[in-house]
Amino acid sequence: MTQQILSRPPRVDRKALSFVPELVYFEPASLDYPKGKRIFEWVKKEGIPYRMTSSHNRIMNLPGDSELEKYKIAKRTLVVGLRKTLKFDTSKPSAEYAIPIATGCMAHCHYCYLQTTLGAKPYIRVYVNIDDILEAAQGYIDERAPEITRFEAACTSDPVGLEPITGSLRELIEYMGQQPLARLRFVTKFHHVDSLLDAEHNGHTRIRFSVNSKYVIKHFEPSTSRFEQRIEAAAKVAKAGYPIGFIIAPIIWHEGWEEGYGELLEALNAALPQDVRGDLTFELIQHRFTKTAKSVIEKRYPKSKLEMDMEKRKYKWGRWGQGKYVYPDEQADALRMFISERVFEHFPDSKIEYFT
């Protein structure tokens, strides 16, 4: 197939999409699948430069004169391929398994753990062999029967940000909606949920929104949906009958944090319908970082205001022998108590699943 390298910008309505790649790679085999063909035709129609690659795991020679420039270009690069590894990772405590429909994220959240776990491959990969992925999921469902099996779709990506291009999330939602012993969960910082509102979810998918104070979103979450957009999207999916939840993460100690997080909970209270509040979940996660993450973040976001002073933090050992720097107990307790009290003030019937 002839490769096409174009210099003109893509002709795309950026308001309609959450992510518009500036360069796309295709595995040749991906074009044997309807989803791969559809994405390929969209890329050609929009005039987005594309290339072929032998493997979605080996994208070499990305443009850029420096490591920082290559990183920024990689975050605007989409790779379309096949998911060959169909053994799912575990995803405790959120779910039993992570279901892999995409890897990599277009957002530029300074604190994100993907900075290190996907450090060498920050480009965004989507998989077109959805039937193979669903077949593998069915195997896990059958193996655990009669227990319910939960799948997390956002461990390595933000699937809502990619949904206008792939449509994979809707397929996943409707498949799980037909499975009495399966449930789906995912979390997003994007508001592009309209294509999911009429999906036949049957209450089997919980959509969670990652929310934060306006200060955190402004300074540490570039290329994500705004505070108001996320809250509006949450109200939409709640009215569409989805179980919903909120992850307040990372909770960051900053000047005016009490006002910021108080404003967040007040805005959620004003936006959410009354009839969804009995099945509302919250997950509270304080900011943490590793030495490796600190090094990577400082290189990729050298002007970031993100506080990562190890002398001001408490070292907390992890389950696998690698520790993280979290807030000292006094600060952590103050954050936990203030936000928990605001949650139950506005949503007395909700459940806080954990604070960590």
Helices and strands as residue ranges (DSSP letters): E 23-26, G 28-32, H 34-46, E 50-52, H 67-74, E 77-81, E 90-91, E 95-98, E 102-103, H 114-117, E 124-127, H 130-144, E 149-152, H 159-166, H 168-177, E 182-188, G 194-196, E 205-211, H 214-220, H 227-239, E 244-251, H 257-271, G 274-279, E 280-286, H 291-300, G 310-312, E 314-316, E 324-326, H 329-346, E 351-355
